[in-house]
């Protein structure tokens, strides 16, 4: 039989765990951040005057895009004053653009610049690059602190997790919110034509989903093919909504008609790493 004192201690310990759990959960929620890129209706081929089109479809060369649409973040901002750290170093200049990320509290934006190399993270799989991010905790249009966050391996910036508890001390950092479509840097996803494939044998033509931006391009591992040279050939990208019809073959190119664009929906890429 347990003594009353032992029972009292057990009850007190349980009460302490119950009381601390909501606080820990709230802390994790408030520090949570993640990117949310959405496929927009911005057609990057239609806006390119060098891409000829007619009623019989459009000619697409090898390694060109059949469909190419812009990826947009949920929000965006532009600095109206520079961001300076506690040592007097300038972290970002007035006029620099930032893309918004989903956050558990406050407004969080990351510099829309070429990712920084992370020499420490390079020793770990998937932590080679990092983004400089800033948080406006009280919504007054001025950043209250900053942090760096590792980027997931991808051809466009993706991050997910929690930011540090103690934000980096900064000064300045006032900003204005802008339309994400006004961002200078363009990230995209689309359907790329890859000709007759790596070995260039057979009659089939191959397509795959490609994505990226100014500095890099990536592709999903799944391929779509015409199954020989039977025409016309209706094709689609399962899960993305895109549909197109191959109308004809020409030297190093195809003639194609886009029937439906990519669906306007969130788009993210995950990479599986196998170590043997």
C-alpha positions in Angstrom: 0.0 0.0 0.0 1.3 3.4 -1.0 1.6 6.1 1.6 -0.5 9.3 1.3 2.7 11.3 0.9 3.8 9.2 -2.1 0.3 9.6 -3.7 0.5 13.3 -3.2 3.8 13.5 -4.9 2.5 11.5 -7.8 -0.5 13.7 -8.2 1.7 16.8 -8.0 4.0 15.5 -10.7 1.1 14.6 -13.0 -0.3 18.1 -12.5 3.0 19.6 -13.4 3.2 17.6 -16.7 -0.3 18.6 -17.6 0.4 22.2 -17.0 3.6 22.3 -19.0 2.4 20.4 -22.0 0.1 23.2 -23.3 2.9 25.7 -22.9 5.3 23.5 -24.9 2.7 22.9 -27.6 2.0 26.7 -27.9 5.7 27.4 -28.2 6.1 24.9 -31.0 3.1 26.3 -32.8 4.2 29.9 -32.5 7.7 29.1 -33.9 6.5 26.8 -36.7 7.3 28.0 -40.3 7.0 26.4 -43.7 6.9 27.5 -47.3 3.7 27.2 -49.3 4.2 27.6 -53.1 1.1 27.5 -55.2 0.8 26.9 -59.0 -0.6 30.1 -60.3 -2.5 30.9 -63.6 0.6 32.9 -64.8 1.5 31.2 -68.1 5.2 31.8 -68.6 5.1 30.5 -72.2 2.3 32.7 -73.3 4.2 35.7 -72.0 7.2 34.7 -74.1 7.0 36.3 -77.5 9.6 33.8 -78.9 7.2 30.9 -78.4 5.2 30.8 -81.7 1.7 29.4 -81.7 -1.2 28.9 -84.1 -4.5 27.1 -84.5 -2.6 23.9 -85.2 -0.8 23.9 -81.9 2.7 25.1 -81.0 6.1 23.7 -82.0 8.2 22.6 -79.0 11.8 21.7 -79.3 13.8 19.1 -77.2 14.3 20.3 -73.6 11.6 23.0 -74.1 8.4 23.3 -72.1 4.9 22.3 -73.3 3.4 23.9 -70.2 5.2 26.3 -67.8 3.4 28.1 -65.0 4.7 30.3 -62.2 4.9 29.3 -58.6 3.9 32.0 -56.1 4.3 32.3 -52.3 1.3 33.3 -50.1 2.7 36.8 -49.5 5.6 38.9 -50.4 7.4 42.1 -49.2 9.9 44.7 -50.1 12.3 46.3 -47.6 11.9 50.1 -47.2 15.0 50.3 -44.9 18.1 48.2 -44.6 18.4 45.4 -42.0 21.5 45.7 -39.8 22.7 43.2 -37.2 24.1 43.9 -33.7 27.7 44.2 -35.1 26.7 46.8 -37.6 26.8 44.4 -40.6 24.2 45.0 -43.3 22.1 41.8 -43.7 19.8 43.2 -46.4 19.4 46.4 -48.3 16.4 48.7 -48.8 14.6 47.5 -51.9 15.4 43.8 -51.4 12.5 41.5 -51.9 11.3 38.7 -49.6 8.8 35.8 -50.0 6.4 35.0 -47.3 6.1 31.7 -45.4 3.3 30.3 -43.4 4.0 30.9 -39.7 2.4 30.0 -36.4 2.6 33.6 -35.2 3.6 37.0 -36.6 4.7 37.6 -40.2 7.7 35.8 -41.4 9.6 36.5 -44.7 12.8 35.2 -46.2 15.1 37.0 -48.6 14.4 36.1 -52.2 18.1 35.8 -53.0 20.5 33.1 -54.0 20.6 30.7 -51.0 23.6 31.0 -48.7 26.1 28.1 -48.5 26.0 26.5 -45.0 29.5 25.0 -44.4 28.4 23.4 -41.1 25.3 22.0 -42.7 27.3 20.6 -45.6 28.4 17.9 -43.2 24.8 16.7 -42.9 22.6 15.3 -45.7 20.1 17.9 -47.0 21.5 21.0 -45.1 23.9 22.5 -47.6 22.0 25.8 -48.2 20.2 28.2 -45.9 17.9 31.2 -46.2 18.0 34.5 -44.2 14.6 35.1 -42.7 13.0 37.8 -40.5 10.0 38.0 -38.3 7.6 40.8 -37.6 6.1 39.6 -34.3 3.7 42.5 -33.6 2.5 43.3 -37.1 3.8 46.9 -37.2 5.6 46.5 -40.5 9.1 46.4 -39.0 11.0 43.2 -38.4 11.8 42.4 -34.8 14.5 39.8 -35.3 16.1 37.4 -37.8 17.2 33.8 -38.1 18.7 31.4 -40.7 16.9 28.3 -41.7 18.2 25.4 -43.7 16.6 24.8 -47.1 15.4 21.4 -48.3 17.2 20.2 -51.4 15.2 21.6 -54.3 15.5 24.0 -57.3 13.2 26.5 -55.5 13.3 27.5 -51.9 11.5 25.1 -49.5 11.8 25.1 -45.7 9.8 23.6 -42.9 10.3 23.4 -39.1 10.7 25.8 -36.3 12.7 29.0 -36.0 15.0 29.6 -33.1 13.6 30.9 -29.8 15.9 33.8 -29.5 15.8 35.8 -32.7 19.0 37.5 -34.0 19.1 41.1 -32.9 18.6 43.5 -35.7 17.8 47.2 -36.3 15.9 48.8 -39.2 14.0 46.4 -41.3 10.8 48.3 -42.1 8.9 46.8 -45.1 5.9 47.0 -47.3 3.8 44.1 -48.4 3.6 43.6 -52.2 1.7 41.4 -54.6 3.6 38.1 -54.9 3.3 38.5 -58.7 5.5 41.6 -58.4 8.5 39.6 -57.2 11.5 39.9 -59.6 12.6 36.3 -59.2 10.5 33.7 -61.0 10.0 30.1 -59.9 8.1 27.7 -62.1 6.7 24.2 -62.6 5.8 22.7 -66.0 5.8 19.8 -68.5 9.1 19.5 -70.3 9.6 17.7 -73.6 12.6 15.4 -73.5 12.6 14.2 -77.1 13.2 10.4 -77.6 14.7 9.9 -74.2 18.2 9.3 -73.0 19.1 6.6 -75.5 17.2 8.2 -78.3 15.9 4.8 -79.5 12.4 3.8 -80.5 9.6 6.0 -81.7 8.2 7.1 -78.4 8.5 10.8 -77.2 9.0 11.5 -73.6 7.8 14.2 -71.1 8.3 14.9 -67.5 7.5 17.4 -64.8 10.3 20.0 -64.3 10.5 22.8 -61.8 13.0 25.5 -60.8 14.1 29.1 -61.0 17.0 31.3 -61.9 19.7 29.2 -60.4 18.7 25.6 -60.7 16.3 23.2 -62.3 15.0 19.8 -61.1 12.8 17.1 -62.5 10.4 14.5 -61.0 11.5 10.9 -61.6 8.3 9.8 -63.4 8.1 9.9 -67.2 5.2 10.2 -69.6 5.6 8.8 -73.2 3.6 8.7 -76.4 3.9 4.9 -76.8 5.2 5.0 -80.3 4.3 7.4 -83.1 0.6 7.0 -83.3 -1.0 10.4 -83.6 -2.8 12.4 -82.4 -1.9 11.4 -78.8 -3.8 12.8 -75.8 -1.6 13.0 -72.7 -1.9 14.2 -69.1 0.0 14.6 -65.9 -1.8 12.7 -63.1 -2.2 14.7 -60.0 -1.4 18.0 -61.6 -4.4 18.3 -64.0 -2.5 19.2 -67.1 -3.6 17.8 -70.5 -2.0 18.2 -73.9 -2.3 16.6 -77.3 0.7 15.7 -79.5 -0.3 16.5 -83.0 2.8 15.9 -85.0 6.6 15.1 -85.1 9.2 17.2 -86.7 13.0 17.1 -86.6 14.0 17.4 -83.0 10.6 18.8 -82.1 6.9 18.1 -81.7 3.7 20.0 -82.5 1.5 20.1 -79.5 -1.8 21.6 -78.3 -2.4 22.4 -74.6 -5.9 21.3 -73.7 -5.8 22.1 -69.9 -3.1 23.9 -67.9 -1.8 22.8 -64.5 -4.3 23.1 -61.7 -3.9 26.0 -59.4 -2.9 24.1 -56.2 0.0 23.9 -53.7 3.2 22.3 -55.1 6.1 20.9 -53.1 8.9 18.5 -53.8 10.4 16.0 -51.4 13.7 14.2 -52.1 14.3 10.7 -50.8 18.0 9.9 -50.0 19.1 6.3 -49.7 22.5 5.6 -48.1 24.1 2.2 -48.8 
